[in-house]
Amino acid sequence: MYIGELAKKSGASRKAIYLYEQMGLIQQPVRKGSYRVYESVVVDQIQTIRCAQALGFKLRELVDALADDTEGASSGVAFMLERIRLKRQAIQAQIDTAQAQLKLLNEFEGHLLNSADSIQCEILVDSSPKGRL
């Protein structure tokens, strides 16, 4: 298929497809005269790339996964599974921090509602995960 059809089927722009080619994320197409002709498998490859990007992966990480492919596809998959595990840990840490901050906001709100004249913010600041709100 030509690049226009690939762009429609994969949802990626022509510019993105050229970039993926340049970075080695998708295989180089065969040429038919001056036209690039892509295999249908490239649609799935591009959709995988776009999915990974939507989940927060950088293209460089995906290139690294392919470069780590010294022992076949399983090595690249193992690399991506490890990256997923690390990204999941980072997101969980953000969630934990946000939940702690939400708890402190609720406590602060309670202090304001119960005694607006006497706010003891030092208690809240000392118990904050970052030492301050």
Backbone hydrogen bonds, N-H to C=O, Kabsch-Sander energy under -0.5 kcal/mol:
donor,donor_aa,acceptor,acceptor_aa,energy
6,L,2,Y,-2.2
7,A,3,I,-2.8
8,K,4,G,-2.0
9,K,5,E,-2.7
10,S,6,L,-2.5
11,G,7,A,-2.0
17,I,13,S,-2.2
18,Y,14,R,-2.6
19,L,15,K,-2.1
20,Y,16,A,-2.8
21,E,17,I,-2.3
22,Q,18,Y,-2.8
23,M,19,L,-2.5
24,G,20,Y,-0.7
24,G,21,E,-1.1
25,L,20,Y,-2.5
26,I,20,Y,-1.1
30,V,37,V,-1.5
32,K,35,Y,-2.7
35,Y,32,K,-1.6
37,V,30,V,-2.9
38,Y,1,M,-3.5
38,Y,36,R,-0.5
42,V,39,E,-1.5
43,V,40,S,-1.2
44,D,40,S,-0.7
45,Q,41,V,-1.8
46,I,42,V,-2.7
47,Q,43,V,-2.3
48,T,44,D,-2.2
49,I,45,Q,-2.2
50,R,46,I,-2.7
51,C,47,Q,-2.1
52,A,48,T,-2.5
53,Q,49,I,-2.4
54,A,50,R,-2.3
55,L,51,C,-1.4
56,G,53,Q,-1.8
57,F,52,A,-2.6
62,L,58,K,-1.5
63,V,59,L,-2.5
64,D,60,R,-2.6
65,A,61,E,-1.9
66,L,62,L,-1.8
67,A,63,V,-2.8
68,D,64,D,-2.0
69,D,66,L,-1.3
70,T,68,D,-1.4
71,E,68,D,-0.5
72,G,69,D,-0.9
75,S,72,G,-1.2
76,G,72,G,-1.0
77,V,73,A,-2.3
78,A,74,S,-2.5
79,F,75,S,-2.2
80,M,76,G,-2.3
81,L,77,V,-2.7
82,E,78,A,-2.0
83,R,79,F,-2.2
84,I,80,M,-2.6
85,R,81,L,-2.2
86,L,82,E,-2.4
87,K,83,R,-2.6
88,R,84,I,-2.6
89,Q,85,R,-2.1
90,A,86,L,-2.2
91,I,87,K,-2.4
92,Q,88,R,-2.4
93,A,89,Q,-2.2
94,Q,90,A,-1.8
95,I,91,I,-2.4
96,D,92,Q,-2.8
97,T,93,A,-2.2
98,A,94,Q,-2.5
99,Q,95,I,-2.7
100,A,96,D,-2.2
101,Q,97,T,-2.2
102,L,98,A,-2.4
103,K,99,Q,-2.3
104,L,100,A,-2.0
105,L,101,Q,-2.4
106,N,102,L,-2.4
107,E,103,K,-2.3
108,F,104,L,-2.7
109,E,105,L,-2.7
110,G,106,N,-2.2
111,H,107,E,-2.3
112,L,108,F,-2.4
113,L,109,E,-2.6
114,N,110,G,-2.2
115,S,111,H,-2.5
118,S,115,S,-0.9
120,Q,118,S,-0.5
121,C,119,I,-0.9
123,I,120,Q,-0.7
124,L,120,Q,-0.8
125,V,121,C,-2.8
126,D,122,E,-2.7
127,S,123,I,-1.5
128,S,124,L,-0.7
128,S,125,V,-0.8
131,G,128,S,-1.1
